[in-house]
Amino acid sequence: MMQIPMVDLAGQYQKIKPEVDAAIAEILTNTSFINGPAVKQFQQNLEQYLGVKHVIPCANGTDALQVAMMALDLKPGDEVITTSFTFIATAEVIALLKLTPVLVDVDKDTFNIDPQAIEKAITSKTKAIVPVHLFGQCADMDAVMDIAKRHNLYVIEDNAQAIGADYTAADGRVVKAGTIGHIGCTSFFPSKNLGCYGDGGAIFTHDDELAKKMRVIVNHGMEVRYYHDSIGVNSRLDSIQAAVLDIKLKHLDEYAEARRFAANYYNKAFKACDKLITPATAAFTTHVFHQYTLVTHCIDRQKLMEHLQAKGIASAIYYPVPLHMQKAYLDPRYKRGDFPVTEKLSKTVISLPIHTEFDEESLKYVTDAVLEFVEKES
Ligand SMILES: *Cc1c(COP(=O)(O)O)cnc(C)c1O
């Protein structure tokens, strides 16, 4: 029986092993574990790849979001609008900083924040919008930036899932996901499209002032050694992770291509099946398929997952509980039924394995197993 995991980091490592092993060995020898030359080098290469003026490396994607939010000098009670269909980190940092997360529903086809819903959620306390480029494609950033401009709001892109995706603006300019808002944030968690071998993250901005502030915040609010003019955090990307990332960055576009190959194979196989809705890509963005997520229609999702598991195929649900129904985030402002698209998606989506190491034989094994279940059930 084949074993098909959600990701294949071991297979990916085998292809870059000599380079990665040498880079790690060098750091073990030179012992510049923190803020070594590898960090600076990766920072500069990522700035160049993204076409962004400043990259600020940090410890993980959640910190990236928190530091970005701290740099905006918001006051407790200020409102930050984000999506109800995302990983918890997006809302978590808003709540941690005593700001008020204001949730809005998503588009049913792209699963990304619905700009019309943003507009309706704006109040006199709204200070920022955090669109998430979910599963690997960009949210409608022209619409988001237009709303932000009209209402004088900051935009922080949560780009943990779409690094490398291209966004085509209304004026025809093509830019990288995460470089469109005032600040972009990403995660280098191992399973992300650009993942390291531990935790890591980064913040992007074109704005010199914000960049300067965020560099101080990630370093204990310290500009001159042992003088602390603001309250910061300790959030660093370590040199070993930076060295690994610098090697993988060179392959990022190939990795996206490999993920698209798998996604296209899935799309073709499921196209004629009326029980499975394949993911749609908006016209203004490329899709880097951090996840390949189907919407199931009139089939028992749990049974499908069990059927796949029995055949050695992993699957997952991103995300089973909408943010407004998470215990820690229950809020009298929201009740079941407030975000119908999110609520329906949380009950019907299923993500299939997608990674950089798929061959046709394994893809066929997955699609055959899925289609076998669907036919048996109908
Ligand atoms: C992974 C992820 C994060 C958090 O990144 P960490 O590095 O795990 O802290 C934030 N937002 C989204 C949408 C993510 O997928």
The ligand as a Gaussian input file, in Angstrom:
#p B3LYP/6-31G(d) Opt

LIG

0 1
 C        1.148000      29.319000       9.830000
 C        0.310000      30.524000       9.907000
 C        0.560000      31.550000      10.831000
 C        1.543000      31.432000      11.967000
 O        2.815000      31.094000      11.658000
 P        3.767000      30.432000      12.776000
 O        5.115000      30.512000      12.148000
 O        3.299000      29.037000      12.986000
 O        3.676000      31.256000      13.992000
 C       -0.210000      32.687000      10.769000
 N       -1.202000      32.819000       9.866000
 C       -1.501000      31.841000       8.988000
 C       -2.606000      32.061000       8.018000
 C       -0.766000      30.671000       8.981000
 O       -1.078000      29.699000       8.107000

